Amino acid sequence: MGQSEEFPLCNLGSESFLYIFRDCIKVKDMWLSNHASFFSDSDWLEWLYINLISVEHVVKYQWRLIFGVMLDLVWWRRNGFVFNNNIIDNRQLGEKAMAYGFCCSH
C-alpha cells in the first residue's frame, strides 16, 4: 500500500485491507446501497469467506459474484485515485459491478 498510513479516499482511517474494502465511509455507503445485511464485526478473512460463499441473490444476481467484482472495483478505484488522481463515485462502481455480474452470470 502507499507510504501514508491514512486511506487516501477519505483521510479518516488507517489504510488496512478491512478499512479499504469495508469500513471506510465512502466504501460502506456503496456496500449498503447494494446489500445492507452484509456487515459484521468479523475479521478480514472471515468477512471475505462469509460473503464469497453466500448463496443470496441481490436483484437477480448472486451476491458472491457481485461481492467479488465490487472488491476488485474498490481496489481499482483506490489505485486510480492514488496513482492518477481519478475520482470514481459509488454509483459508478455499483453500476459497473451489476454490469459485470450480469455478463458473468449467463
N, C-alpha and C positions, 0 to 999 in steps of 0.2 A: 504494500500500500504506500501512500505518499509519505513525505517527510514529516508533515504535521500530524499531530495526534487527533485533531478535530476533523470531523467529517465535513468536507468542503461544500456540500449542497445546503447545509443548514448552519454549520459552525456552532452547533449546540451540544454535540456529544462526541465521544471518542470514536475513532474510525475502526471499530471492530466489525467482524462479519455480522454478528447479530444486530448491531446498530445500523450498519449499511443496508441490510436486507429486510429488517423487521421493525426496529424501534425508532428510527428517525421519523419525525412528524411528517415530513414530505413523502416518505415511503409508506408510512402507516395509513395515510389518507387514501393512497392508491389501493392498498390491500382491502381496506374497509369498504371501498366502493365496489369491490368485486366479490368479496367473500367475508362477511362480517364475523363469522364464527371461528376463523382460523387462528386467532390469537391465543396464546397461552404463556405461562411463565417458564416454559421448558427451555433447556439449554439449546445451543446451536444445532447439534446433531439430532437430538430428539425432535426438535421443531421441523428440521428438514425431513426426517423419516416419517413423521406423522402426516405431513402434507403430501409427500411423494407417494405414499401408499393409499391415500384416500380414494374411496370409490364414489364420493359425492359428485354430483353434477351441478354446475353453475350455468345458468341459462340452459344450453343444450350440450355443453362440453364437459369433459372430465376435469375435475378440479386439479388433479395431479398434473395434467398436461398444461393447463393454464398456469399453475404454480411454477412449474419448471421454466416455461417460457418467460414468465414475469421475472423470475430470478435473473435470467440472462439479460433481460431488458434493463433491470435495475443496475446491473453491473456495467452494461453498455452505456447507460446514461451517466453513471458516475465517472467512467473513463472519458466520455465525451466532454464532460464539464471540466475535469481535472486537466486533460491534455489539450483540449481545443476551445475551452470556454463556451461550449454549446449548452443551451438550456432547453430541456425537453420537459413538458409538463405531464402530470399524472394522467390526464385524459388521453394524451397521445400514446403513452405507454400502455394504458388499458386497451385502447383500440388495436394497437399492434399485437398485444397478447391474444385478444379474441380472434384477430385475423389469422395468426399463426396456429392457434388452436383449431380453427375451422379447417385450415388447409391440411393440417396433420391428422385430423380425426377421420378423414374419409379414405 
